[in-house]
């Protein structure tokens, strides 16, 4: 891809910019107080991190995403708009909408930023969207104040970028979804900001793995009443016979008055299991994911899991959905289109609750004329009733009267009886 002349003439000026590109990003990613290195790869090797990222990414990706246009009575799906098909079904010929959004959410949760290249036709209409790797992207500002992007391309992961090296992309060529940050331009990685908690989870997992590889026994010393001429040979001989899970529970034979003395702390005394559970809760706290969704059911009951799930949609998914919606509208719609069209996720299905709760809710909404039969059937993903059969009629309870007319019949009755 050729570098636009205007970009080559620009000279970068001070901030806001992404100063954490490449190796300098180890300011956040890197070693921790637990001694373990935390980055996007090692973090995903932790079961709790992998579970949280997968839950959030798959939940966002599975929500219906449609392009709407404003009408006099509200909104309707804008199926004629090019974005409708791209966002709902196929953003590019190589992936589905589910995979595309799952990928962007994974980037957001691990790096704090998600990028996609916007491919436009000669009229400026969006015809395709391709994800870009966040660890290869740099954001900067030109001397005239315009933001631009520099993508480091040294492989063939994106077929729409020609050449290798640093590729300059203008603002209208990039869909940028920033996570929580300090300057409103760049997001910071949740993993990097909480790397000590993730590092401790990695350390506890590694400790448990080494403990069981050692036959589920703590370390110790071999005591000899005399002088051992070759202690290394004795140690290697002992390890070759008794070390490892495959040699667990073998009978030890000690000669020459030797004794085995354990010096390690058993896992139960070191509260190993409690530490692992706490680190799982810590990671859930980072991503604001209810622990029961990652199979941590210590505090879950049949009566509160449903409410926790609805709270998960309200307090966790909704902020992410709003972030994606507004970023897409900002980057994918022209200024004139923003007055007519908008992008919206549909969360109604996730907030419906159990069958009894939904039935009671629909009954109240139907009797008070707030919802029609077709409104309810649409939420339940059922076929609509034809309008000639009254599917779109709004009904109210016959006992309801206008407040101004309340008691009018008694006045009429009293007047006639005089």
ZIZICOR-V283550 format. One record per backbone hydrogen bond with DSSP energy under -0.5 kcal/mol. CO is the residue of the C=O (numbers start at 0). NH is the residue of the N-H. Records with the same first field share a line. If there is no record, write none. Layout:
CO: NH / NH
This chain:
1: 3
3: 6 / 7
4: 8
5: 9
16: 18
20: 23
21: 24
22: 25
23: 26
24: 27 / 28
29: 37
31: 34
35: 31
36: 38
37: 29
38: 42
39: 43
40: 44
42: 45
45: 49
46: 50
47: 51
48: 52
49: 53
50: 54
51: 55
52: 56
53: 57
54: 58
55: 59
56: 60
57: 61
58: 62
59: 62
63: 345
65: 67 / 343
66: 77
67: 341
68: 75
70: 73
73: 70
75: 68
76: 78
77: 80
80: 83 / 84
81: 85
82: 86
83: 87
84: 88 / 89
88: 96
90: 128
91: 94
94: 91
95: 99
96: 100
97: 101
98: 102
99: 103
100: 104
101: 105
102: 106
103: 107
104: 108
105: 109
106: 110 / 111 / 112
107: 111
108: 190
111: 178
113: 176
114: 131
115: 174
116: 118 / 129
117: 119
118: 126 / 127
120: 123
124: 120
127: 118
129: 116
131: 114
132: 135
133: 136
134: 21
135: 151
137: 149
138: 17
139: 147
140: 12
141: 144
145: 141
146: 170
147: 139
148: 150 / 168
149: 137 / 151
150: 152 / 166
151: 153
152: 164
157: 160
159: 161
164: 152 / 166
165: 167
166: 150
168: 148
169: 172
170: 173
172: 117
173: 175
174: 115 / 176
175: 177
176: 113
179: 187
185: 182
188: 192
189: 193
191: 194
193: 197
194: 198
195: 199
196: 200
197: 201
198: 202
199: 203
200: 204
201: 205
202: 206
203: 207
204: 208
205: 209
206: 210
207: 211
208: 212
209: 213
210: 215 / 216
211: 214
212: 244
218: 262 / 263
220: 222 / 260
222: 258
225: 227
226: 228
229: 233
230: 234
231: 235
232: 236
233: 237
234: 238
235: 239
236: 240
237: 240 / 241
238: 242
243: 246
244: 247
246: 249
251: 253
254: 257
255: 224
258: 222 / 260
260: 220
263: 265
265: 268 / 269
266: 271
267: 270
270: 274
271: 275
272: 276
273: 277
274: 278
275: 279
276: 280
277: 281
278: 282
279: 283
280: 284
281: 285
282: 286
283: 287 / 288
289: 292
290: 293 / 295
291: 294
294: 296
296: 299
300: 303 / 304
303: 307
304: 308
305: 309
306: 310
307: 311
308: 312
309: 313
310: 314
311: 315 / 316
312: 317
315: 319
316: 320
317: 321
318: 322
319: 323
320: 324
321: 325
322: 326
323: 327
324: 328
325: 329
326: 330
327: 331
328: 332
333: 337
335: 338
336: 339 / 340
339: 69
341: 67
343: 65
344: 346
345: 63
346: 349 / 350
347: 350
348: 351
353: 357
354: 358
355: 359
356: 360
357: 361
358: 362
359: 363
360: 364
361: 365
362: 366
363: 367
364: 369 / 370
365: 368
366: 396
371: 375
372: 376
373: 377
374: 378
375: 379
376: 381
377: 380
385: 388 / 390
386: 389
389: 392
390: 373
392: 372 / 394
394: 368
396: 399
401: 404 / 405
402: 405
404: 407
406: 410
407: 411
408: 412
409: 413
410: 414
411: 415
412: 416
413: 417
414: 417
